[in-house]
Structure formats: structure tokens, C-alpha cells
Amino acid sequence: MVRAMAPSEPTIEASFTSADFSDAEALVRAAGWNQLPADWEIFRDLGTVFVARENGRVIASAATLPYGQFAWISMVLVLPEHRQRSLGTRLLKRCMAALNEKGCVPVLDATPAGRPIYRALGFQDTWGFQRWVRPDPKPMTSPNADGTTVRPIVDADWNVICAYDAAAFGADRSALLHHLRSRLPKAELIAERRGEVAGFMLGRNGRSSSQIGPLVAEDDVAARVLLARALSALEGPVYLDLADAKTDIYAWLAKAGFTSQRPLTRMVLGRATGFEDTARTFAVVGPEFG
């Protein structure tokens, strides 16, 4: 009688190349997420992707993206047929250990389902945001610009925008912003008032929807005129991950055909405060990037 061999344990490793993009795409499709290979390229080029492999195939993932003294953890994905094997938790802990070795504070954006898991590992809530979705274009009401002008970003703006963003985000993430350039040209906008930067916006294309973010602005007026310009030009579905504190923008988005899809919570390991200027943070890049 021949005994069946026990299934091999998946290997956990930090090796991820463009050859793995098709497996990564399968993970994204299974989760119903929005990422494209261009998003995986960001993690490959700027961060680290930890994967679980079985028979040469990537069956689970988790990624880290460093921003100086802190770093993002995201893309914790497991194929449905492998979800009862603790692979997500193992990969998450591998990310945390790697960041601890580098002296980086782990940060992540949690869904309601993931939040209790992260709290048990020592992450604390800082602030919340919601994903807003516009399925189809709808006529926009023109906001009061109050002397604020909006125009497309040009090369000469780039250093100023990166510095403006770093002051609001709490770290230099110009390398990430460079990766976002030209992903969604109609959303690459800068707002100015009295000769000074009043805000800016970028975006990216996605598997199922365009996504606006980051949106960093001095106030609601600047945020509205940036959004109005982009939303009037964009076709098809749009995602926007908007901070809970921006309640006036919520009401305005609802009139523009947006509905809230789900809440998320920004969490930081071992501390109850984040690193960003929440007053100027209107929309994040996305839960995967911060």
C-alpha cells in the first residue's frame, strides 16, 4: 500500500519579480481589488513584496513600502483556496519583523474585518477615511473658487509639489509620486492662490476604476475646485478615499453621484497618532500606498 505524501508547506520569501505579475494579478482578481501591474511595480521598485509560494506559484502576498521613519504594510492577499492556512498572518508578521529590523514604524489601513486582527498585534487607531465610489459621470455643480485657480501640473511644478506633499504626509514620498505621474493625466492638477500652492492632486488608472489620490489641500475650497476639475473630465467609475473629517466634502460628493462603499482605519503600531497633517490630508493615495 502506497501512502499519500503530505502536502509541502509553502515557502515564505522576499523574492518578487515581473515574472510573478500574473500570479499577483490572480490574487487581485480573487479579492476584487483594483490594482494593475503598474502598482505591483511600485512595490517591486520601492519596497519589498513577501510571498508564499507553493509548487512555484505565488499563492499569497504582503508588501512593505518605506517612507523614512515609518513604512506601509499592505497587499495582504491570499488565494481563496488557501485562506485557512494562516498565510496572511505569517506574511504580516514577516513584514512587521522586517520593518522592526530597519527601525521603521509599521503603518497600515485596515478594513473593518482586518482591524481586530491588527489591534491584537499592537496596532492602534489614528483616524478614519471612507472609500467613495462614483459608478458613472454626473454633471458637477461649480464650487466657489474664492480666488483659487486650477491648472494641469507641469514639470516646473514638480519639486514644489513634492515638498508640499512631504510637509503634509510627514515624509518624502516623491519616488511614489513619480510612479503615479501620467497614470491619470486628467487628475494631475495643482491649485494656486495668491501665487502660492493651495493644493494638488494625482490619480491612477485601475483594473475596475480610476482612483483619485493623493488630494492634499489647504482647505475645502481648494479641495473642491481640484475635484470638480478632475471629475468633470474623467469618464467611467471613480474611487476616492476621503478622510472622515472632511464632512462638507462628503455632502458635495453625494450630490455628484458618489456613495460610500466602505470605511477604513489608519493604524500605527504602538502609537495612537500618525505622522501626517490631517488638516491638509483630504484623500489618500489608497490603502496600499498611504
C-alpha positions in Angstrom: 0.0 0.0 0.0 1.5 3.4 -1.1 1.0 6.2 1.4 0.0 9.6 0.0 2.7 12.2 0.6 1.8 15.1 2.9 1.4 18.4 1.1 4.6 20.5 1.3 4.5 23.7 3.4 4.6 26.9 1.3 7.8 28.8 1.4 7.8 32.4 2.6 10.3 34.5 0.8 11.1 38.1 -0.3 11.6 37.4 -3.9 9.2 39.0 -6.4 9.9 39.9 -10.0 7.9 40.8 -13.1 7.6 37.0 -13.7 5.3 36.9 -10.7 2.9 39.6 -12.0 0.4 37.1 -13.5 0.2 35.3 -10.1 -0.2 38.7 -8.4 -3.0 39.6 -10.8 -4.8 36.4 -9.8 -4.6 37.5 -6.2 -6.1 40.9 -7.0 -8.9 39.4 -9.1 -9.8 36.9 -6.4 -10.1 39.7 -3.9 -12.0 42.0 -6.3 -9.4 44.8 -5.8 -8.3 47.4 -8.3 -4.5 47.1 -8.7 -2.7 46.8 -12.0 0.8 45.5 -12.7 2.0 49.2 -12.5 1.0 49.1 -8.8 3.0 45.9 -8.2 5.9 47.6 -9.9 5.9 50.3 -7.2 6.4 47.7 -4.5 9.0 45.8 -6.5 10.9 49.0 -7.2 10.5 50.9 -4.0 9.6 48.4 -1.3 9.5 44.6 -0.6 7.0 42.0 -1.6 6.9 38.9 0.6 5.2 36.0 -1.0 4.1 32.4 -0.1 5.0 30.0 -2.9 3.7 26.5 -3.4 4.9 24.5 -6.4 6.5 27.6 -7.8 3.3 29.6 -7.7 2.6 32.7 -5.6 -0.5 31.9 -3.5 -0.3 34.8 -1.0 1.4 38.1 -0.6 2.1 41.1 1.7 4.2 44.2 0.9 6.1 46.9 2.7 6.8 50.4 1.4 9.2 52.5 3.4 8.8 56.3 4.0 11.8 57.2 6.2 10.9 56.6 9.8 7.7 54.7 9.0 6.6 52.2 6.4 3.4 50.9 5.0 2.2 47.3 5.1 -0.4 46.3 2.5 -1.4 43.9 -0.2 -2.1 41.1 2.3 -3.7 38.7 -0.1 -4.4 35.0 -0.1 -6.0 32.9 -2.8 -9.4 31.7 -1.6 -8.5 28.0 -1.7 -5.6 28.7 0.7 -7.2 31.1 3.2 -7.4 28.6 6.2 -3.7 28.1 6.4 -2.7 31.3 8.4 -0.6 32.5 5.4 -1.9 36.1 5.7 -0.9 36.3 9.4 2.5 34.7 8.7 3.2 37.2 5.9 2.0 40.1 8.0 4.3 39.2 10.9 7.2 38.8 8.4 6.6 42.3 7.3 6.5 43.6 10.8 9.7 41.8 11.7 11.5 43.2 8.6 10.4 46.8 9.4 11.4 46.4 13.1 14.9 45.4 11.9 15.1 48.6 9.8 13.8 50.8 12.7 10.6 51.7 10.7 7.3 52.2 12.4 4.6 50.0 10.7 1.5 51.7 9.4 -1.5 50.3 7.6 -5.0 51.0 6.5 -7.5 48.4 7.9 -10.9 47.2 6.7 -13.4 46.5 9.4 -12.7 42.8 9.1 -8.9 43.3 9.5 -9.0 45.9 12.3 -9.4 43.4 15.2 -6.6 41.3 13.9 -4.2 44.3 13.7 -5.3 45.6 17.1 -4.4 42.2 18.6 -0.9 42.7 17.2 -0.4 46.1 18.8 -1.7 48.5 16.1 -3.7 51.5 17.3 -6.3 53.6 15.5 -5.3 57.1 14.4 -8.0 58.4 12.1 -10.5 57.1 9.6 -11.5 57.5 6.0 -14.1 56.1 3.6 -13.9 54.8 0.0 -16.4 56.9 -2.1 -17.4 55.5 -5.5 -18.9 57.2 -8.5 -20.2 54.5 -10.9 -20.9 56.9 -13.8 -20.2 60.5 -14.6 -22.8 63.1 -13.4 -22.9 66.9 -14.0 -20.9 68.8 -11.4 -22.0 71.9 -9.6 -19.4 74.6 -9.9 -17.9 75.3 -6.5 -17.0 78.7 -5.2 -13.3 79.1 -6.2 -12.7 82.1 -3.9 -9.7 83.2 -5.9 -8.3 79.7 -6.3 -7.2 78.7 -9.7 -6.6 75.1 -11.0 -4.4 74.0 -13.9 -2.5 70.9 -15.0 0.8 70.1 -13.3 3.9 70.8 -15.4 7.5 69.7 -14.9 8.4 73.0 -13.4 5.9 72.4 -10.5 7.3 69.0 -9.5 9.8 69.9 -6.9 7.4 72.3 -5.2 4.6 69.7 -5.2 6.9 67.0 -3.7 8.0 69.4 -0.9 4.3 70.4 -0.3 3.3 66.8 -0.1 6.2 65.8 2.2 5.1 68.5 4.7 1.6 67.1 4.8 2.4 63.4 4.6 5.2 63.5 7.2 7.8 62.1 4.9 9.3 62.4 1.4 7.4 60.1 -1.0 8.5 61.8 -4.2 9.6 58.4 -5.6 6.0 57.1 -5.2 4.6 60.3 -6.7 6.9 59.9 -9.7 5.5 56.4 -10.3 2.0 57.9 -10.3 2.8 60.6 -12.9 0.9 60.1 -16.2 -1.2 57.3 -14.8 -4.3 59.5 -14.8 -3.4 62.8 -16.6 -6.9 64.4 -16.2 -6.4 64.3 -12.4 -2.9 65.7 -12.4 -3.8 69.2 -11.1 -2.3 72.0 -9.0 -4.4 74.6 -7.2 -2.9 78.1 -6.6 -4.0 81.1 -4.6 -2.2 84.5 -4.5 0.8 82.9 -6.1 1.2 80.1 -3.6 0.3 76.4 -3.8 -3.1 75.8 -2.3 -3.3 72.1 -3.1 -2.6 69.4 -5.6 -4.0 66.1 -6.9 -2.8 63.0 -8.7 -4.5 59.8 -9.7 -4.1 56.4 -11.3 -5.9 54.0 -13.6 -7.1 50.7 -12.2 -8.4 47.3 -13.1 -12.0 48.3 -12.5 -11.9 52.0 -11.7 -9.9 55.2 -11.9 -8.7 56.3 -8.5 -8.1 59.9 -7.4 -5.4 60.4 -4.7 -3.5 61.9 -3.1 -5.5 65.0 -2.7 -3.7 67.4 -0.4 -5.1 70.9 0.0 -5.1 74.0 2.3 -8.9 73.9 2.8 -12.2 72.7 1.5 -12.3 75.4 -1.2 -9.1 74.2 -2.8 -10.1 70.6 -2.5 -13.5 71.2 -4.2 -12.1 73.1 -7.2 -9.5 70.3 -7.7 -12.1 67.6 -7.5 -14.6 69.5 -9.7 -12.0 69.9 -12.5 -11.0 66.3 -12.4 -14.4 64.8 -12.1 -15.8 66.8 -14.9 -13.1 65.4 -17.2 -13.0 61.8 -16.0 -15.1 59.1 -17.6 -16.3 55.8 -16.0 -16.1 54.7 -12.4 -14.0 56.7 -9.9 -12.8 55.8 -6.4 -11.8 58.4 -3.8 -10.6 57.5 -0.3 -11.6 60.6 1.6 -10.8 61.5 5.3 -13.8 61.2 7.7 -13.1 64.7 9.0 -14.0 66.3 5.6 -17.8 66.2 6.2 -18.5 69.2 3.9 -16.8 67.4 1.0 -18.9 64.3 1.8 -22.2 66.2 1.2 -20.8 67.7 -2.0 -19.7 64.3 -3.4 -23.1 62.8 -2.7 -24.7 65.4 -4.9 -22.1 64.5 -7.6 -23.3 60.8 -7.6 -20.8 59.3 -5.1 -21.8 56.8 -2.5 -19.8 55.4 0.4 -18.6 51.9 -0.2 -16.6 51.0 3.0 -14.8 52.6 6.0 -11.1 52.1 6.6 -9.0 53.0 9.7 -5.4 54.2 9.6 -3.5 52.3 12.2 0.1 52.6 13.6 2.0 50.0 15.6 2.4 51.1 19.2 1.1 54.6 18.9 -2.2 56.4 18.6 -1.1 59.3 16.4 0.0 59.2 12.8 2.7 61.2 11.0 0.6 63.2 8.6 -1.0 66.6 8.8 -4.7 65.5 8.9 -5.9 69.1 8.2 -4.4 69.1 4.7 -5.0 65.4 4.0 -8.2 65.1 2.1 -7.8 61.9 0.0 -5.1 59.3 0.5 -3.3 57.6 -2.5 -5.0 54.4 -1.4 -4.9 51.8 1.4 -2.0 50.1 -0.3 0.2 53.2 -0.5 -0.8 55.6 2.2 
